[in-house]
């Protein structure tokens, strides 16, 4: 009889442990944003790699150079040739706010693409921002007003 009670007790403990393990498994997957993204996937892949840091730094430097050259050109009596950027370059505060918003949007887009496992496309967004602002700075410098 004691052996039977011991076997039943061990079976109850084993069943309890199995049920607890299932609850932990369900709770672990409950925090995933989408069913195809788990916490393990996010931990295995980092967003801030050396290549991403370099692209963000280049993009920020290109935006700063473009903003500086554009502001100096506007201050000396020049004009903005980009029709999309023209409403944002009249005052320094609006220019800085617009550049910061665009920079933040590019980083957020690259991060969202990274979370969806589109790392190359996310890097392309950052590289495209750096190239476009670099070309904008070069164009503003080339067409600068002689006063500065």
C-alpha distance (Angstrom), angle and dihedral (degrees) to the residues before:
residue distance angle dihedral
X1 . . .
X2 3.80 . .
X3 3.80 89.6 .
X4 3.79 91.5 51.9
X5 3.82 90.7 50.2
X6 3.81 90.6 49.0
X7 3.82 91.4 50.8
X8 3.81 91.7 48.9
X9 3.80 90.3 47.6
X10 3.82 91.9 50.6
X11 3.82 90.5 47.4
X12 3.82 90.5 51.7
X13 3.81 91.9 49.2
X14 3.80 91.4 47.3
X15 3.80 91.2 49.2
X16 3.77 90.7 48.5
X17 3.82 91.8 50.7
X18 3.81 91.4 48.5
X19 3.80 91.2 50.6
X20 3.80 91.3 47.7
X21 3.81 90.6 49.7
X22 3.81 90.3 52.0
X23 3.82 90.7 51.4
X24 3.80 90.5 51.3
X25 3.81 90.3 49.7
X26 3.81 91.9 49.7
X27 3.81 92.0 45.7
X28 3.81 91.0 49.3
X29 3.80 92.0 55.6
X30 3.80 94.0 41.9
X31 3.80 91.3 77.2
X32 3.81 95.0 57.9
X33 3.79 113.7 112.8
X34 3.77 92.8 -143.6
X35 3.79 127.5 12.0
X36 3.80 91.2 -113.4
X37 3.83 93.7 54.1
X38 3.78 117.0 67.8
X39 3.77 131.2 178.6
X40 3.80 89.6 -105.6
X41 3.80 91.1 57.1
X42 3.79 91.5 51.1
X43 3.79 93.1 47.2
X44 3.79 92.8 49.4
X45 3.80 94.3 55.0
X46 3.79 121.3 53.7
X47 3.79 123.8 -158.1
X48 3.81 97.7 -155.7
X49 3.79 99.6 66.4
X50 3.82 121.0 152.2
X51 3.81 91.0 -100.9
X52 3.82 92.2 51.8
X53 3.80 91.7 47.1
X54 3.80 89.7 51.2
X55 3.80 92.5 49.6
X56 3.82 92.1 48.0
X57 3.82 90.4 49.5
X58 3.82 91.8 48.5
X59 3.79 91.4 47.3
X60 3.80 91.4 49.7
X61 3.81 92.1 47.6
X62 3.81 91.4 48.8
X63 3.82 91.2 49.7
X64 3.80 91.1 48.5
X65 3.81 92.0 49.0
X66 3.80 92.3 46.9
X67 3.80 91.9 48.0
X68 3.81 92.6 48.2
X69 3.80 96.1 47.6
X70 3.81 92.3 43.6
X71 3.82 92.1 49.0
X72 3.81 92.5 48.9
X73 3.80 90.6 47.8
X74 3.82 92.8 49.4
X75 3.82 91.6 46.3
X76 3.81 90.6 54.2
X77 3.80 92.1 52.7
X78 3.79 100.5 -91.1
X79 3.77 127.8 129.8
X80 3.79 138.9 -126.2
X81 3.79 112.3 -108.2
X82 3.81 96.2 -164.4
X83 3.83 106.8 88.7
X84 3.83 92.2 -157.6
X85 3.80 93.1 53.6
X86 3.82 96.7 39.4
X87 3.85 96.5 91.3
X88 3.82 91.2 52.0
X89 3.81 101.9 52.5
X90 3.79 103.9 65.2
X91 3.82 96.0 92.1
X92 3.78 130.4 28.7
X93 3.80 94.4 -125.8
X94 3.78 94.3 54.1
X95 3.81 90.7 45.0
X96 3.80 92.2 52.5
X97 3.82 93.1 44.2
X98 3.81 92.2 49.5
X99 3.81 92.7 47.6
X100 3.81 91.4 47.8
X101 3.81 92.0 48.4
X102 3.80 91.5 49.6
X103 3.81 91.3 46.7
X104 3.80 91.6 50.2
X105 3.79 91.8 46.9
X106 3.80 91.2 52.2
X107 3.81 92.5 50.5
X108 3.82 91.5 46.0
X109 3.81 90.9 49.5
X110 3.80 91.5 49.3
X111 3.81 90.1 49.6
X112 3.80 93.6 49.2
X113 3.80 90.1 49.2
X114 3.81 88.8 49.2
X115 3.80 90.7 53.4
X116 3.79 88.8 53.2
X117 3.83 90.0 51.4
X118 3.82 94.0 -107.9
X119 3.80 95.0 124.5
X120 3.80 96.3 151.8
X121 3.80 91.9 51.7
X122 3.81 90.1 49.2
X123 3.79 90.5 51.8
X124 3.81 88.9 47.8
X125 3.83 89.5 56.6
X126 3.81 90.5 54.1
X127 3.80 93.3 43.2
X128 3.81 91.0 47.7
X129 3.79 90.8 52.4
X130 3.80 91.0 50.4
X131 3.81 92.9 47.9
X132 3.82 94.9 46.1
X133 3.80 93.8 48.4
X134 3.80 90.9 44.0
X135 3.80 89.6 53.5
X136 3.81 89.7 46.3
X137 3.80 91.2 53.0
X138 3.80 91.2 48.0
X139 3.80 91.6 48.8
X140 3.80 92.9 48.3
X141 3.79 90.7 47.8
X142 3.81 92.3 47.6
X143 3.83 92.8 49.3
X144 3.80 95.3 39.5
X145 3.75 122.9 143.8
X146 3.82 111.8 -106.4
X147 3.83 90.8 -122.3
X148 3.78 96.2 83.1
